[in-house]
């Protein structure tokens, strides 16, 4: 994973390098799905935009369909929408198509990262308001913010952060970043 090199308007970490390596991506998917191996999952839903990558890969791995939870204004079909405040404290809206979730469907929600939990809470509300059941939440990291803790306490969750590194993720600085800084100074 690479540190932010573009400034404060960007996320502090870019985990997309993981997606470039087939074996790392496969290991991530298998790790994320481990807690759900005996659970019924009817549909995988990924959150715009980086949750699309991981969510679609998980759906393919499971042999399930994929539902895109989009930022408002991107779907050209009838939608349900939900407002939320994202990690940057901006108020936004997200939406899903009206014909994808049937009552009782078990949905695995996937996003790349849960920082404050606002985006995930909105996705949960969209799924549950349509009669879906959140079977679980899978993401690379769930930070120990108030919202992250709420997600963990309220739903079955899976992330890829080892317990011994969680404080580094919560502090938004990984010790491995020192290697990036050394490379850039050479």
Secondary structure as GFF3:
##gff-version 3
##sequence-region A 1 186
A	DSSP	beta_strand	2	3	.	.	.	ID=ss1
A	DSSP	beta_strand	13	14	.	.	.	ID=ss2
A	DSSP	three_ten_helix	15	20	.	.	.	ID=ss3
A	DSSP	alpha_helix	22	33	.	.	.	ID=ss4
A	DSSP	three_ten_helix	34	36	.	.	.	ID=ss5
A	DSSP	beta_strand	43	47	.	.	.	ID=ss6
A	DSSP	alpha_helix	50	62	.	.	.	ID=ss7
A	DSSP	beta_strand	65	71	.	.	.	ID=ss8
A	DSSP	beta_strand	79	85	.	.	.	ID=ss9
A	DSSP	beta_strand	91	97	.	.	.	ID=ss10
A	DSSP	beta_strand	106	114	.	.	.	ID=ss11
A	DSSP	alpha_helix	118	129	.	.	.	ID=ss12
A	DSSP	beta_strand	133	142	.	.	.	ID=ss13
A	DSSP	alpha_helix	146	154	.	.	.	ID=ss14
A	DSSP	beta_strand	157	158	.	.	.	ID=ss15
A	DSSP	three_ten_helix	163	165	.	.	.	ID=ss16
A	DSSP	alpha_helix	166	170	.	.	.	ID=ss17
A	DSSP	alpha_helix	177	185	.	.	.	ID=ss18
###
